[in-house]
Amino acid sequence: MSVAFPPDQALILNRSTEALFRPFQLKGLALQNRIVMAPMTRSHSPVGIPGADVAAYYRRRAEGGVGLIITEGTFVDHPVAGFHPEVPRFHGDQALKGWRYVAEEVHAAGGLIFPQLWHVGMVVSPELELKPGAKPVGPGNMTQADIDAVIDAFAKGAQSAKELGFDGVELHGAHGYLIDQFFWGETNQRTDQYGGDMLARTRFAVEIIGEVRRRVGPDFPVVLRFSQWKLKDYEAKLARTPEELDRFLRPLVDAGVDAFHCSTRRFWEPEFLGSDLNLAGWTKKLTGKPSITVGSVTLNEDLMTSFGTTGTAAVTGLDNLLERLDRDEFDLVAIGRSLIVNPAWPAIIRRGALNELLPFNRAVLSELV
């Protein structure tokens, strides 16, 4: 169902866009502006190996002026981290060689880039044919050996990212995938140290973050993406109050997270009653850590609606986002679908030329680089 935008989301700019173009320091990493390319799965890496076309895709967005690129989700080195044959992996000589080239191309264009490390857990598309013996894992069937292996896989991926010349790393802990399956009480019914109350359910992520930090050292930026909503439940809430959110975030901060990528479907929606702060706003307020907001920026349909019905989303205004950024509600802004169809989105916005933005149409996903 479409959701009405605030009145100031008309296709007109009433505010300066300069807030988007202020430099920002993320763990000592100098970002030229506040614009982040959101991770978006494209399934354009045959047998999991990113080719020259993938490098060109990311380089083009760096040339368009994006301050930081976060890659599509990449499977960590675990036998059942993911099952789609054309989603890239972040392990193996050939795949890592491809990712090294991606990083080099982005850097040559003046950009910065983090890989997003991903394990899907129990989320498997029904149309995928699993290899014989492949059995998805999740909180309900993982042994301690399985848990240790996954922790090692994430840490190994982060270590590889640093060795390949990436500028930091993002861990995918959102949308009902494996890390989030441990966070969420409905999918984590364990009775050992990894299950129980909200604090106990963060332990799996805490151990992943801690091992990642141990291997990459204190200065390499580590971002965690998390969400309240899940793939099958858009109204889900890990935390229903600011106090619960604080209890959830605190151990993750203590484990070594440098910034939080707070995934929402519509950035302008308040997270809790009594305040207009969104999820990224509350996360920054509670933790003091930098936060990244995301969700339908310059588009009138959220991600799942635009994919599930019309396949399109029209262009909207930016005033609401700029107002929030001006008051430092959050620090960085991730752009997804609009950046797919508008690789020069930052340059267009800086000119204030919203009329030049193309609307999103999912039909272009197989065409554009």
GIFEN-V241379 format. One record per residue. N is the residue number from 1. PHI is phi in whole degrees, 0 to 359 (NA if undefined). NEAR is the number of other ideal C-beta (glycine too) atoms within 10 Angstrom. Layout:
# GIFEN-V241379
N/PHI/NEAR + N/PHI/NEAR
This chain:
# GIFEN-V241379
1/NA/6 + 2/291/12 + 3/240/13 + 4/296/7 + 5/275/16 + 6/302/12 + 7/304/9 + 8/277/18 + 9/268/18 + 10/298/13 + 11/282/14 + 12/202/12 + 13/254/16 + 14/252/11 + 15/230/17 + 16/293/11 + 17/269/18 + 18/300/12 + 19/302/18 + 20/287/20 + 21/247/16 + 22/284/13 + 23/297/10 + 24/213/17 + 25/258/10 + 26/245/22 + 27/52/16 + 28/84/10 + 29/272/16 + 30/270/11 + 31/269/20 + 32/288/17 + 33/203/21 + 34/262/22 + 35/264/26 + 36/241/29 + 37/277/28 + 38/287/24 + 39/290/24 + 40/219/18 + 41/293/17 + 42/240/17 + 43/58/13 + 44/242/17 + 45/236/22 + 46/307/11 + 47/50/11 + 48/81/20 + 49/251/18 + 50/288/27 + 51/257/15 + 52/297/13 + 53/293/10 + 54/293/22 + 55/299/21 + 56/294/12 + 57/300/22 + 58/288/23 + 59/299/24 + 60/299/17 + 61/288/24 + 62/296/22 + 63/296/17 + 64/284/19 + 65/107/21 + 66/293/30 + 67/287/24 + 68/212/28 + 69/255/27 + 70/250/26 + 71/291/30 + 72/304/22 + 73/301/25 + 74/238/26 + 75/288/23 + 76/283/28 + 77/278/20 + 78/220/20 + 79/306/11 + 80/235/22 + 81/293/26 + 82/190/25 + 83/235/17 + 84/283/16 + 85/290/13 + 86/248/13 + 87/276/20 + 88/291/29 + 89/253/23 + 90/244/30 + 91/197/19 + 92/91/14 + 93/303/8 + 94/290/12 + 95/294/21 + 96/293/19 + 97/298/12 + 98/297/20 + 99/290/28 + 100/300/17 + 101/295/17 + 102/303/26 + 103/298/23 + 104/297/15 + 105/293/21 + 106/296/27 + 107/296/16 + 108/297/12 + 109/269/17 + 110/87/11 + 111/260/24 + 112/238/23 + 113/211/26 + 114/243/28 + 115/278/27 + 116/260/23 + 117/266/30 + 118/218/31 + 119/225/27 + 120/280/24 + 121/64/23 + 122/273/16 + 123/276/19 + 124/229/15 + 125/293/8 + 126/296/4 + 127/280/6 + 128/278/11 + 129/264/7 + 130/283/11 + 131/293/9 + 132/305/4 + 133/88/7 + 134/283/12 + 135/232/8 + 136/303/15 + 137/241/22 + 138/202/19 + 139/306/21 + 140/284/12 + 141/229/10 + 142/270/20 + 143/278/9 + 144/298/10 + 145/296/8 + 146/298/14 + 147/299/19 + 148/299/13 + 149/293/16 + 150/290/24 + 151/303/20 + 152/297/16 + 153/295/21 + 154/297/29 + 155/295/22 + 156/296/19 + 157/296/28 + 158/295/30 + 159/297/18 + 160/297/23 + 161/301/28 + 162/295/16 + 163/294/11 + 164/280/17 + 165/99/14 + 166/293/25 + 167/265/23 + 168/173/24 + 169/210/27 + 170/242/26 + 171/259/27 + 172/274/27 + 173/242/30 + 174/238/22 + 175/62/17 + 176/86/22 + 177/276/23 + 178/303/31 + 179/302/27 + 180/292/25 + 181/298/25 + 182/285/25 + 183/295/24 + 184/271/19 + 185/300/12 + 186/293/11 + 187/253/19 + 188/247/19 + 189/252/10 + 190/295/17 + 191/246/8 + 192/264/10 + 193/291/11 + 194/264/20 + 195/228/17 + 196/120/15 + 197/283/9 + 198/302/16 + 199/298/12 + 200/295/17 + 201/287/23 + 202/275/25 + 203/300/19 + 204/302/25 + 205/296/26 + 206/301/18 + 207/290/19 + 208/296/29 + 209/300/28 + 210/298/15 + 211/288/20 + 212/301/26 + 213/299/18 + 214/299/13 + 215/276/17 + 216/263/20 + 217/87/9 + 218/283/10 + 219/257/11 + 220/274/22 + 221/296/21 + 222/237/21 + 223/249/27 + 224/245/27 + 225/266/27 + 226/221/24 + 227/213/25 + 228/276/22 + 229/290/21 + 230/237/20 + 231/300/14 + 232/253/9 + 233/210/12 + 234/286/13 + 235/260/7 + 236/297/15 + 237/224/14 + 238/295/19 + 239/233/20 + 240/260/12 + 241/219/13 + 242/302/16 + 243/295/11 + 244/293/14 + 245/297/23 + 246/298/16 + 247/296/16 + 248/288/20 + 249/282/21 + 250/305/14 + 251/294/18 + 252/288/21 + 253/297/18 + 254/298/12 + 255/285/20 + 256/130/17 + 257/291/24 + 258/265/22 + 259/202/23 + 260/243/26 + 261/260/29 + 262/260/27 + 263/280/25 + 264/229/19 + 265/278/18 + 266/218/17 + 267/299/23 + 268/279/20 + 269/279/14 + 270/293/13 + 271/276/22 + 272/227/18 + 273/298/7 + 274/92/8 + 275/206/12 + 276/266/12 + 277/298/19 + 278/272/24 + 279/298/27 + 280/294/28 + 281/296/22 + 282/295/23 + 283/296/28 + 284/295/22 + 285/298/17 + 286/281/21 + 287/257/18 + 288/77/9 + 289/273/18 + 290/302/21 + 291/229/24 + 292/247/26 + 293/264/28 + 294/199/28 + 295/133/25 + 296/63/27 + 297/290/24 + 298/57/25 + 299/225/25 + 300/262/21 + 301/231/25 + 302/287/23 + 303/306/20 + 304/291/12 + 305/291/21 + 306/292/22 + 307/275/16 + 308/270/11 + 309/236/11 + 310/284/13 + 311/81/15 + 312/228/17 + 313/210/24 + 314/276/14 + 315/283/19 + 316/231/24 + 317/280/21 + 318/224/25 + 319/300/18 + 320/298/18 + 321/295/26 + 322/297/21 + 323/298/16 + 324/295/21 + 325/292/22 + 326/301/13 + 327/266/10 + 328/60/11 + 329/298/20 + 330/215/27 + 331/252/22 + 332/228/24 + 333/232/25 + 334/268/26 + 335/247/22 + 336/250/19 + 337/302/26 + 338/295/22 + 339/281/24 + 340/294/22 + 341/272/19 + 342/230/22 + 343/303/21 + 344/263/18 + 345/312/24 + 346/300/24 + 347/294/14 + 348/296/20 + 349/295/26 + 350/298/16 + 351/281/11 + 352/72/14 + 353/261/11 + 354/303/18 + 355/294/9 + 356/274/14 + 357/290/21 + 358/275/13 + 359/290/18 + 360/279/28 + 361/220/16 + 362/296/16 + 363/296/9 + 364/279/13 + 365/300/18 + 366/272/9 + 367/250/7 + 368/280/11 + 369/240/14
